[in-house]
Amino acid sequence: MSDLTPARRCLAPTVVILALLAITLAGLLVATLMRLNSDDASTIDASPTDAGSAAPPAEAERAHAALHDMAALCAPDTDEAAQRRIESDVDLLVAFTRAYPDANFPIDDETGRSPGLLLIARKEMQVCAPTAAAHANAALPPQFRDDPATGADMPPAAEATTPSTP
């Protein structure tokens, strides 16, 4: 005969069922995490929590490469040839942001957005390529622009033109 009491005989199938359920849930969790962490280079989609649209992967990669190219060329004593390449890279970023104004895309370890490309270009190029920085600044939406005369943030156009009343 068995050493198990009737109560323990009823408990054994319950323990087995709970163990199988736990293993199944763990497998589903692992599969979900693997799918979330997979790097699918064929698409660059917007995250469900991010507003905006997806940018075509090839276009996003060109913009990403332009940022890295500008950073590599930028130095306080940047020569004229490097200045032209930086300006060309800024032109590419401006064209990208005009074509995909609400785009988001992976860039390094983050999610990039179109205006962010121009903000980075403006900030990084102020010392080595002020003309390119001004071009990036002019292409930004008004609420992100710096005042060219002072370098201070400019208010949105609607606020800047609203007359104050006494």
NORJO-V520447 format. One record per backbone hydrogen bond with DSSP energy under -1.0 kcal/mol. NH is the residue of the N-H (numbers start at 1). CO is the residue of the C=O. Records with the same first field share a line. If there is no record, write none. Layout:
NH = CO ; CO
This chain:
9 = 5
10 = 6
11 = 7
12 = 8
15 = 11
16 = 12
17 = 13
18 = 14
19 = 15
20 = 16
21 = 17
22 = 18
23 = 19
24 = 20
25 = 21
26 = 22
27 = 23
28 = 24
29 = 25
30 = 26
31 = 27
32 = 28
33 = 29
34 = 30
35 = 31
36 = 32
37 = 33
43 = 40
50 = 47
53 = 102
55 = 104
60 = 56
61 = 57
62 = 58
63 = 59
64 = 60
65 = 61
66 = 62
67 = 63
68 = 64
69 = 65
70 = 66
71 = 67
72 = 68
73 = 69
74 = 70
78 = 75
83 = 79
84 = 80
85 = 81
86 = 82
87 = 83
88 = 84
89 = 85
90 = 86
91 = 87
92 = 88
93 = 89
94 = 90
95 = 91
96 = 92
97 = 93
98 = 94
99 = 95
100 = 96
103 = 100
104 = 53
105 = 112
107 = 110
110 = 107
112 = 105
114 = 103
117 = 113
118 = 114
119 = 115
120 = 116
121 = 117
122 = 118
123 = 119
124 = 120
125 = 121
129 = 125
133 = 129
134 = 130
135 = 131
136 = 132
137 = 133
138 = 134
139 = 135
140 = 137
144 = 141
145 = 142
147 = 152
151 = 147
154 = 145
160 = 156
161 = 157
